[in-house]
Amino acid sequence: MRALFEYDDVLNRPVEAFYFDTRKNHLPVENHLHYFIEVIYMYEGSIAVICNDKRYELKCGDMIFMPPLATHAIYRLSEENCRYAVIKFSADRIRLHGDYLPGISSLFQDPSLSKNLPIFFPEGSLKDYDAGKFCVKCIEELAEKKYGYDSILYSAISEYLVTLLRYWHEAGYDESLKPFDNSKEYTIHNIILYIGEHLDENISVSDLAEMCHMSYSYFAKTFHKLYGQSCKEYMEFLRLSKAENLLLFTDYDLNYISEETGFADCSHFIRVFKKKYEMTPKRFRKENRGNA
């Protein structure tokens, strides 16, 4: 029997987007939960989704939004082929503008705030919003990874989330949608927001632990358990990912890139980059610029 909790690499893959087709994949998907928000949009056939002990039947054009840590399973309703889009993303990476909007991560940290929010959206219930087009955009952008794809991806997700917030607000769920300022109060669940915003600074794990009101050892252990790698490994991954984009899509020199990504100096940047990619940043840029 598989474990109920499904580990997702929210740090290395904060967004996943793909098509599920029973011509290639198999149903049912057994009961499980994860830290991602998961969206399913039906294109063909019909399925049953059991989410937190409630049953929803989806047909073409229907959509379901499953919050983080919602226990869910998926079954087919007939022998006909089923095809649907799956979009998974970390709520911690989404920052909506507007001080009257709730923080997406904080909205779902307390299940009592969101347990009454409707998560099933029959075709046409979101008025003029095209959820199918949103899913296609996410899948294509993530697959092609063209210049600025990550900005377009998060912009599309933000628009999608605001559409849901607007729907809930107009339906009268104001109590659940009160704004929550999580910019000054960090927990182990949203500390990656701070890391991402201060990547060019000298961030220490001990400082992060203090911000989360944890001891260094407990923070380090909990971070690894939650995200599958150490906090130092994550910061190095994030810096290298940012450096990779700067190498591919800009002409900045290595000194600038090393400063912008928070490495101690250029030689440290080159050493760490070469260890991961088995080539220098200059060679990486030369060999991959034509593919970007």
Buried (B, 14 or more C-beta within 10 A) or exposed (E): EEEEEEEBEBBEEBBBBBBBBBEEEEBEBEEBBBBBBBBBBBBBBBBBBBBBEEEBBBBBBBBBBBBBBBBBBBBBBEEEEBBBBBBBBBBBBBBBEEEEBBBBBBBBBEEEBBEEBEBBBEBEBBEEBEBBEBBBBBBBBBEEBEEEBBEBBBEBBBEBBBBBBBBBBEEEBEEBBEBBEBEEEBBBBBBBBBBBEEBEEEBEBEBBBEBBEBEBEEBBEBBBEBBBBBBEBBBBBBBBBBBBBBBBEEEBEBEEBBBBBBBEEBEEBBEBBBEEBEBBBEEBBEEBEEEE
